[in-house]
Amino acid sequence: MLNSQTSYILWIAAIIVVLLLGIIVYLVVKLTKSDKQKNDIEARFQEVESQVNSLQLETLESRLNPHLFKNILNSIQSHAYQTYFALDKLGNVLDYILYESRKKLVTPKEEIEFALSLIEINKIKISPLFELNVKARINESEPLYKQRILAPLISIDLIENAFKHADLQSPDAFISIIFEFRDDHFYLTVSNKMSSKKPIEKEKGGIGVMTLENRLRIIYKNHFKLEKFIEGDVYIAHLKINLLEHKAQMLTAR
């Protein structure tokens, strides 16, 4: 009987030892993987931060404030669970600004993809419960969709203004962003519930709304329409560019 009890105790002890060893191995593997992820995130952060520090945009089309990206980086750091994804999107945005925006014109496809990455980054500023509606109604079969005919960074002001001036605290707050490309027209409609604390004001830095209008007027002459209006407590901005007429004018001017 004593031998049976001793054997049982030894058997239980052996199981406990095996379990402990298993837990130790699991924790070591988990820690190693965590360290690797941390190192990957830190490396990506350093890479993006280096891009931000080298950000030198000289033309009107790409004159952005690097502090915008510094603020985004700080927001990303405070949300560890989204860090790698957000840094990857920020890397795409910076690549577009540093390289694509230096070109006189980009394709509507490139501009929309850039804008969607910018929206993903801006999501960090808001609660997961905040109502953010983003839609892209695109006819990709249209030839002009992949032709360099659209001014770069044309969508950034309206999107940034929505995130800046939206009422983020109200339970019925929202931001709606709709991209459309049909019949050789580029459309962007941005609307948001306005904050009672920070009424919409004229931009003083970066590329303000007035500068956006000036760019559109210089590039597209009378082939665009930019409307901004308020309905109740909702601010709405709608941009429409007739790219087909613009291209025809470009060909005629040659």
C-alpha positions in Angstrom: 0.0 0.0 0.0 2.8 2.4 0.9 4.6 1.6 -2.3 1.4 2.3 -4.2 1.0 5.7 -2.5 4.6 6.5 -3.1 4.3 5.6 -6.8 1.2 7.7 -7.1 2.9 10.7 -5.5 5.9 10.3 -7.7 3.6 10.1 -10.7 1.8 13.3 -9.8 5.1 15.0 -9.1 6.4 14.0 -12.5 3.3 15.4 -14.2 3.7 18.7 -12.3 7.3 18.9 -13.4 6.4 18.2 -17.0 3.7 20.8 -16.9 6.0 23.3 -15.3 8.6 22.6 -18.0 6.0 23.0 -20.7 4.9 26.3 -19.2 8.5 27.5 -19.0 9.1 26.5 -22.7 5.9 28.2 -23.8 6.8 31.4 -21.9 10.3 31.4 -23.4 8.9 30.9 -26.9 6.3 33.6 -26.3 8.9 36.0 -25.0 11.2 35.4 -27.9 8.4 36.0 -30.4 7.4 39.1 -28.5 10.9 40.4 -28.6 11.1 39.8 -32.3 7.8 41.6 -32.9 9.0 44.5 -30.7 12.2 44.7 -32.6 10.3 44.6 -35.9 8.0 47.4 -34.7 11.0 49.5 -33.5 12.8 49.0 -36.8 9.8 50.0 -38.8 9.3 53.0 -36.5 12.9 54.1 -37.0 12.5 53.7 -40.8 9.3 55.9 -40.9 10.7 58.4 -38.5 13.8 58.8 -40.7 11.5 59.4 -43.7 9.6 62.1 -41.7 12.9 63.8 -40.7 14.0 63.9 -44.4 10.6 65.3 -45.5 11.4 68.3 -47.7 8.5 69.3 -49.9 9.3 72.3 -52.1 6.4 72.7 -54.5 2.9 74.0 -53.9 1.4 70.6 -54.6 3.5 68.9 -51.9 4.0 71.6 -49.3 3.0 69.7 -46.1 3.9 70.3 -42.5 6.2 67.5 -41.2 4.7 68.2 -37.7 1.6 66.5 -39.0 3.4 63.2 -39.3 5.3 63.7 -36.0 1.9 64.0 -34.3 0.7 60.8 -36.2 3.8 59.0 -35.0 3.1 59.9 -31.4 -0.5 58.7 -31.7 0.7 55.5 -33.2 3.2 54.9 -30.4 0.3 55.2 -27.8 -1.7 52.5 -29.5 0.6 49.5 -29.5 -1.9 47.0 -30.8 -2.2 49.0 -34.1 1.4 50.1 -34.3 2.8 47.9 -37.1 -0.3 48.3 -39.3 -0.4 52.0 -38.8 3.3 52.5 -39.4 3.0 50.5 -42.6 0.2 52.7 -43.8 2.2 55.8 -42.8 5.2 54.4 -44.8 2.9 54.2 -47.9 1.7 57.8 -47.3 5.2 59.1 -46.9 6.4 57.3 -50.1 3.5 58.9 -52.0 4.3 62.4 -50.7 8.0 62.1 -51.1 8.0 60.5 -54.6 4.6 60.5 -56.4 3.6 64.0 -55.4 6.8 65.4 -56.9 5.3 64.5 -60.3 3.0 67.0 -61.9 0.2 64.6 -62.2 -0.8 61.2 -60.8 -3.5 58.6 -61.7 -6.8 58.8 -59.9 -6.1 55.2 -58.8 -2.9 56.3 -57.0 -4.5 59.3 -55.4 -7.5 57.3 -54.1 -5.2 54.6 -52.7 -3.1 57.3 -50.9 -6.3 58.9 -49.5 -7.5 55.5 -48.1 -4.1 55.0 -46.4 -4.4 58.4 -44.9 -7.8 57.6 -43.6 -6.5 54.4 -42.0 -3.9 56.4 -40.1 -6.5 59.0 -39.0 -8.5 56.2 -37.4 -6.0 56.2 -34.6 -7.4 59.5 -33.4 -10.9 58.2 -32.9 -12.7 55.5 -30.9 -13.4 52.1 -32.5 -17.1 52.9 -31.8 -17.0 56.2 -33.8 -19.0 56.1 -37.0 -16.6 56.4 -39.9 -18.1 55.6 -43.2 -15.7 55.2 -46.2 -16.9 54.2 -49.6 -15.2 54.0 -53.0 -17.5 53.7 -56.0 -15.0 53.2 -58.8 -15.4 52.2 -62.4 -11.9 50.8 -62.9 -12.6 50.0 -66.6 -12.5 53.7 -67.6 -9.2 54.5 -69.4 -8.6 57.8 -67.4 -8.6 55.9 -64.1 -5.1 54.8 -64.7 -3.8 57.8 -66.6 -1.7 60.6 -65.0 -4.3 63.3 -65.1 -5.0 64.2 -61.5 -3.1 66.6 -59.3 -1.5 64.8 -56.4 -2.7 65.4 -52.8 -5.9 66.9 -54.1 -8.0 65.0 -51.5 -5.9 65.6 -48.4 -7.4 68.9 -47.3 -11.0 67.9 -47.2 -10.2 64.6 -45.4 -7.9 66.3 -42.8 -10.5 69.0 -42.2 -13.2 66.4 -41.4 -11.0 64.7 -38.8 -9.9 68.0 -37.4 -13.3 69.6 -37.0 -15.6 66.7 -36.4 -17.4 66.3 -33.1 -15.6 63.2 -31.8 -17.4 63.1 -28.4 -21.1 63.2 -29.4 -22.9 59.8 -29.5 -24.3 60.6 -32.9 -21.1 62.0 -34.4 -19.9 60.7 -37.7 -17.5 61.3 -40.6 -18.5 60.2 -44.1 -16.0 60.0 -47.0 -17.1 58.9 -50.5 -14.8 58.5 -53.5 -16.3 58.1 -57.0 -14.8 57.7 -60.4 -17.3 57.4 -63.2 -17.9 58.9 -66.7 -14.3 60.3 -66.5 -15.2 62.4 -63.5 -13.4 62.3 -60.1 -15.7 63.0 -57.1 -14.9 63.3 -53.5 -17.6 64.0 -50.9 -16.7 64.5 -47.2 -19.2 65.3 -44.5 -19.0 65.3 -40.7 -21.0 66.4 -37.7 -19.4 69.7 -36.5 -18.0 70.1 -33.0 -19.7 72.8 -30.9 -16.3 73.4 -29.2 -14.3 74.0 -32.3 -16.3 75.6 -35.1 -14.8 75.3 -38.6 -12.3 78.0 -39.2 -10.2 79.1 -42.1 -6.9 77.1 -42.2 -3.8 79.2 -41.4 -1.1 76.6 -42.1 -0.2 73.8 -44.5 -2.4 73.6 -47.6 -5.6 75.4 -46.6 -8.9 75.3 -48.3 -8.2 78.5 -50.1 -4.9 77.1 -51.4 -6.8 74.0 -52.6 -9.2 76.2 -54.5 -6.3 78.1 -56.0 -4.6 74.9 -57.1 -7.8 73.6 -58.7 -8.4 76.9 -60.5 -4.8 77.0 -61.8 -4.8 73.3 -62.9 -8.4 72.6 -64.0 -9.6 76.1 -64.9 -13.4 75.8 -65.2 -13.4 72.0 -65.3 -14.0 71.6 -61.6 -16.6 72.4 -58.9 -15.8 72.7 -55.2 -18.9 73.2 -52.9 -18.8 73.7 -49.2 -22.0 74.1 -47.2 -23.7 73.4 -43.8 -26.9 71.5 -43.3 -27.9 71.8 -39.6 -24.9 70.7 -37.7 -23.3 68.8 -40.6 -20.5 70.3 -42.7 -20.3 69.0 -46.3 -17.6 69.4 -48.9 -18.1 68.1 -52.4 -15.4 68.2 -55.1 -16.0 67.3 -58.8 -13.4 67.3 -61.5 -14.2 66.7 -65.2 -11.0 65.0 -66.2 -12.2 64.2 -69.8 -12.7 67.9 -70.6 -9.4 68.7 -68.8 -7.5 66.2 -71.0 -9.2 67.5 -74.1 -8.0 71.0 -73.2 -4.5 69.8 -72.5 -4.4 68.1 -76.0 -5.7 71.2 -77.7 -3.1 73.4 -76.0 -0.2 71.3 -77.3 
